[in-house]
């Protein structure tokens, strides 16, 4: 039996391989989320999010959305 599972992203439906048994090798580890970004994603109401894994595209998209709405660009002097 495979230690990796094919999952359907709860946000977009895309099928991806979840490597929960090898989390450090999982694609989602490439997206470095801040604690605030994790909380934002956890609290989303745009879809019925149950805490399951999201695909890379959705993680990157949600992170970008959070940053565009809640963070202001750094001002250089």
Rosetta silent file (secondary structure, phi, psi, omega in degrees, C-alpha in Angstrom):
SEQUENCE: XXXXXXXXXXXXXXXXXXXXXXXXXXXXXXXXXXXXXXXXXXXXXXXXXXXXXXXXXXXXXXXXXXXXXXXXXXXXX
SCORE:     score description
SCORE:     0.000 S_00000001
   1 L     0.000  138.851 -179.174    0.000    0.000    0.000 S_00000001
   2 L   -71.756  143.128  177.064    1.265    3.476   -0.879 S_00000001
   3 L   -86.815   -5.248  177.543    2.202    5.863    1.905 S_00000001
   4 L  -110.403  148.326 -176.121    1.036    8.786   -0.242 S_00000001
   5 E  -125.166  140.549  172.447   -2.588    9.451   -1.051 S_00000001
   6 E   -76.615  127.140 -178.065   -4.316   11.112   -3.966 S_00000001
   7 E  -121.745  153.901  170.987   -6.450   13.913   -2.542 S_00000001
   8 E  -103.341  125.666 -179.903   -8.986   16.258   -4.035 S_00000001
   9 L   -61.877  128.012 -178.715   -8.417   19.872   -3.025 S_00000001
  10 L   -68.805  -14.628 -179.627  -11.468   21.006   -1.030 S_00000001
  11 L   -91.885  -47.890 -173.627  -11.263   24.465   -2.620 S_00000001
  12 L  -114.921  -14.633  179.790  -10.754   23.789   -6.338 S_00000001
  13 L    87.565   -6.005 -179.639  -11.167   20.012   -6.690 S_00000001
  14 L   -61.278  137.727  177.029   -7.736   19.480   -8.282 S_00000001
  15 E   -84.084  133.582  177.893   -6.290   16.032   -7.552 S_00000001
  16 E  -144.494  165.764  179.878   -2.832   16.109   -5.952 S_00000001
  17 E   -95.718  118.967  176.814   -0.571   13.728   -4.035 S_00000001
  18 E   -93.117  127.012 -178.947   -0.572   14.298   -0.291 S_00000001
  19 L  -109.172   52.183 -175.581    2.616   13.041    1.371 S_00000001
  20 H   -57.836  -29.685  178.229    1.350   13.208    4.934 S_00000001
  21 H   -80.125  -10.137  177.037    3.646   10.325    5.923 S_00000001
  22 H  -136.400   57.334 -169.695    6.635   12.274    4.514 S_00000001
  23 H   -54.336  -33.243  179.703    5.518   15.797    5.310 S_00000001
  24 H   -69.303  -17.087  177.491    8.969   17.316    4.734 S_00000001
  25 H   -99.027   -2.350 -177.319    8.813   16.005    1.137 S_00000001
  26 L   -72.773  143.059 -179.903    5.280   17.248    0.547 S_00000001
  27 H   -56.763  -34.201 -176.077    4.830   19.987   -2.058 S_00000001
  28 H   -64.643  -19.330  178.679    2.942   22.152    0.426 S_00000001
  29 H   -69.109  -12.903  177.261    6.127   22.591    2.481 S_00000001
  30 H   -76.219  -18.137  179.416    7.374   24.883   -0.305 S_00000001
  31 L   -96.661  111.804 -178.245    4.773   27.477    0.677 S_00000001
  32 L   -90.644   99.982 -179.023    5.960   29.270    3.806 S_00000001
  33 L   -92.844  138.552  172.536    2.824   30.512    5.530 S_00000001
  34 L   -76.463  166.909  177.265    2.928   32.875    8.482 S_00000001
  35 H   -59.528  -38.941  179.224    0.771   32.099   11.510 S_00000001
  36 H   -64.812  -38.903  178.285   -1.630   34.857   10.391 S_00000001
  37 H   -67.045  -40.135  177.259   -1.915   33.314    6.921 S_00000001
  38 H   -61.596  -44.702  179.721   -2.622   29.873    8.421 S_00000001
  39 H   -64.668  -39.686  177.701   -5.347   31.382   10.623 S_00000001
  40 H   -60.256  -47.740 -179.798   -6.823   33.250    7.640 S_00000001
  41 H   -64.392  -43.325 -179.684   -7.006   30.031    5.603 S_00000001
  42 H   -59.228  -35.983 -174.882   -8.397   28.079    8.560 S_00000001
  43 L   -92.985    7.382 -178.011  -11.179   30.640    9.047 S_00000001
  44 L   -60.105  143.162  175.091  -12.225   30.922    5.380 S_00000001
  45 L  -118.099    1.936 -178.694  -15.917   30.833    4.612 S_00000001
  46 L   -67.738  -21.484  174.430  -15.666   30.997    0.781 S_00000001
  47 L  -147.110  166.791 -175.600  -15.875   27.189    0.733 S_00000001
  48 L   -80.681   76.536 -175.029  -16.675   24.571    3.334 S_00000001
  49 L   -78.119  124.866 -177.377  -13.090   24.213    4.608 S_00000001
  50 L  -109.750   10.000  178.999  -12.656   21.307    6.988 S_00000001
  51 L    90.931    0.457  179.579   -8.919   21.610    7.627 S_00000001
  52 L   -76.103  170.346 -176.090   -7.873   19.039    5.049 S_00000001
  53 L   -62.321  144.136  174.238   -4.923   19.568    2.712 S_00000001
  54 L  -109.679  152.428  177.890   -5.123   22.168   -0.026 S_00000001
  55 L   -71.499  163.111 -179.823   -3.292   21.943   -3.349 S_00000001
  56 H   -56.886  -44.211 -177.918   -0.218   24.087   -4.019 S_00000001
  57 H   -59.539  -42.522 -179.712   -2.101   26.393   -6.391 S_00000001
  58 H   -70.250  -39.247  177.401   -4.731   27.190   -3.764 S_00000001
  59 H   -59.973  -46.638 -179.869   -2.151   27.678   -1.006 S_00000001
  60 H   -64.904  -43.039  179.853   -0.210   30.141   -3.161 S_00000001
  61 H   -63.299  -45.380 -179.429   -3.414   31.876   -4.283 S_00000001
  62 H   -68.177  -37.006  176.476   -4.781   32.219   -0.745 S_00000001
  63 H   -63.214  -45.652  179.243   -1.436   33.455    0.555 S_00000001
  64 H   -62.645  -41.062  178.765   -1.279   36.092   -2.200 S_00000001
  65 H   -62.914  -45.965  178.572   -4.861   37.149   -1.481 S_00000001
  66 H   -57.595  -48.101 -177.778   -4.136   37.489    2.235 S_00000001
  67 H   -65.173  -35.154 -179.687   -1.027   39.571    1.548 S_00000001
  68 H   -72.663  -28.712 -177.570   -2.802   41.827   -0.936 S_00000001
  69 H   -91.367  -42.020 -168.806   -5.659   42.533    1.479 S_00000001
  70 H  -106.298   -9.022 -179.879   -4.022   42.540    4.908 S_00000001
  71 L  -120.792  138.060  176.303   -0.448   43.625    4.375 S_00000001
  72 L   -96.815  146.633  179.963    0.788   46.959    3.117 S_00000001
  73 L   -64.266  148.155  177.645    3.945   47.100    1.028 S_00000001
  74 L   -67.659  137.090  178.883    7.102   48.142    2.829 S_00000001
  75 L   -94.156  127.859  179.546    7.967   51.781    2.268 S_00000001
  76 L   -97.645  134.911  179.637   11.549   52.454    1.307 S_00000001
  77 L  -105.024    0.000    0.000   13.105   55.718    2.417 S_00000001
